[in-house]
Amino acid sequence: MNPDDNAFLEGFTESSIPESTLGELQAVFGEFDIEFHDVLVRTHEHGVDVVGDASWTEFNEEGSHKVARRVIRTFMFFHRPNTTLPEFSIQAKRGLAGRFLLGITARLVGMPTFELEGEPAFNEKFNVVTMNSESVKVLLGREMIDGMVAIENLNLSFVSRGLLFTRHPGVYRSGRANDVRTDGHEQDERVGGDDRIRFIEDAMTVCAPVANDPDIGRRAADAVEGSYAEEAFRNVTEQGGLVGKALKKMTVTSEMLAHLEGHPVPRRDIPDPVQRRAWRGTNFPLVILAVLGAAALSVAIVVLLNGGGGAEWILLLVGLVAYTVFGFVLAHRMTRKRIITHGRVVPGRISAVEKTDTSINDDVVHAITVQPEEAGSEPIIAKMSSQPAKSARRMMERDEATWVLVDPKKPSRGIWPHGWTLEAMAD
């Protein structure tokens, strides 16, 4: 698609995505192997607009097998580095069953539900997934609502520094449906030809009221007490459901952070949320591994004592693998416990936030690099999930001072406790 062929594409050029915009875009998609193709970029006073195709790998269950499939989807991203928005998503509804199940699930787990008062057409067509109901209402003005209702076939993700617009595969009511072409290894959802121009026009129609208003983030923030993260915490915990209870158990407060920073080693009375974040977690996988390993080795020994039959070596291998994984998980937890209990506080500044090749529960692990203040010191790397990585990226943008706890046995390895706090949630 040539930007010179259509006046609507004025300002767009075929160029690489700016580094800061690329980092935000990768975080929005959240896929460890995300790639971008056929990209057009436009830079202006409000930020950067990017339209192109994103591709990543998804794994689907087909019978007893996991099948890898490359998904390709057209997107438009409005990067606004000087604004701060609440993070939420708007999705086109897919059938009565889907709408009913979403509502029932939200009530069961204690997630807040969201509807716009006096907007039946919007509420009929879209699900708004958010924990920030009050600040979100400020963003959804008349122009944006009318644009969404008219277009209908869309997914919209609001993130701290912008908006991501995509089509919603499987929603065909508006006539703006893109064909989904699927074979054994690829799911192609790209929008091409004249439809691509209309895709860009739709994205701009919907997103412009927020993307081109530099003051809207401040107005949304002023609508609530405290930060967006504090608003979300209040809304979820007041529901009293499973999500709220789990969040209370996992939330690290600024007082807990101060306790870690100021307490001499070895640290005593480590707050329960810090323990859960650092090393305790759930013990169920460890129990399963231990039982599996014990069962496999016991049966193998019995078979060997009775003359064997060949299968005992497979059982021995299964048992050894189970206990090896058990050992690795336990060693990892003990390392993190050692860092929290005996780690030295090292002040510094975040110098890099990079994706790793590791994912845990489909959440990409990031390497957060902290450069100590002391001249000549080696950088310290803390590996954390995507949510703390967002906070780290914000701190790096502001060149804000922070600190890490350093492993006494390996000074290049550490934990960044600030990433667990409510204050660190991406605002």
C-alpha positions, 0 to 999 in steps of 0.5 A: 500500500503506497502512502502516495496513492490516497490522500487519507494516508498523508504523512505516513511513510514506509519506515521502521517503527521508532524504538520507544513505540516498538517497545509499547507495541510489543507490550500491547500484543504480549507475544514472545515471538511477535513480528511486524510487517508492511508497516507505515509510520506517521510522526506528529505533535501528539505521538506516532501512528503505526499501521501494519500486520502483526504475526505471532505463534499460537498453540491450539489443542486439536484432539490429543495434539498441540498444533502451532499456528501462525496468526497474522492480523492487521492493526493500527496503533496510536502511540501517545508517549505524553499521556497516561490512560487506564488499561482496558479493552473493548470487544465486539460481542459474539452471540447471546451465549458468549454475552451470557457466559461473560456476565456469569463468569464476571459475577462468579469471580468478582470482577466489576461489570461495566455498562454505559448508562443511556447507551443501549446500542453500545451495551448491546454490541460491546463488552468493556473489560475494565476495573476502572469504570469511573475513569473509563467513562471519561474516555468514552465520549459521544463521538467515540461511542457513535463511531464504534456503534456504526463500525461495530466489528472491532477490538480496541485495547487502551494501554497507558501510552496509547490505543490499539485497533484491530478487527474482530474475527467472526463478527459480521453484522456491520459488513466490515468483516475481514475474511479469515483464511486458515490452513494447518499452519497459518491463520491469516486475518490481514485486511488488504486492498481497498478494505485496508484504507477503510480499516485505517479510516475506521481506526481513526474515526474511533480512536481520534477523540482520545488519541488526538486529545492531549489533555484527556488522560489528565481528565480521566485521572482527575475523575478518580481518587488516587491513581488508576491502579488504586481505582482498580484495586478498590473496585475489585476488592469491594466486589469480595469475589475470588479475584479481589481476595487473590489480589489482596493476598498478592498486593505489596504495599509501599510500607512493605517495600520500606520494610524490605529496604530498611531491614538489616539482613537477615530479614525477619518477619517478611510480609506474606504478599512478598513471600507469595510473590518471591518464592512461595507461590502454589505448591500444587505443581510440586506435589504432583511432580513429587507424587509422579516421580515417587510412583514411577520409581516405585513401580520401576523398582517392583518390576526390576525385583520381579525380573524386569520386562523392559518397561522399567527403564521408561518408568525410571526415566519418567521418575528421574525427569519428574524429580529433576524438574522438582529440583529445578523449581525448588532451587529457583524458589530457594534462590529467590528466598535467599535474595529476599532474606539476605540480599543487599540493597543496591540503589540504581536506575533502570537501563534496559527492559527486554523480553526473554525467550521464556513464558510462564502461563503465557506471560512473557518473562522480561529481563530488567537491567538496573545500573547501580549508582556506584561507578564501575559496578556491573549491571544487575538483572532481575527477571520478572513478568510483563506487568512489572516490566511495564512499570520498569519501562515507565521508570526508565523513561523518567530516569527515576531512581530505584533499588534492587536486592542482590543475590549474595552468591551471584551479584549480577542477579537480583530481584526488583521488589518495586515491580510488585507494588500497587504503585508500580501497576501501569498507570 
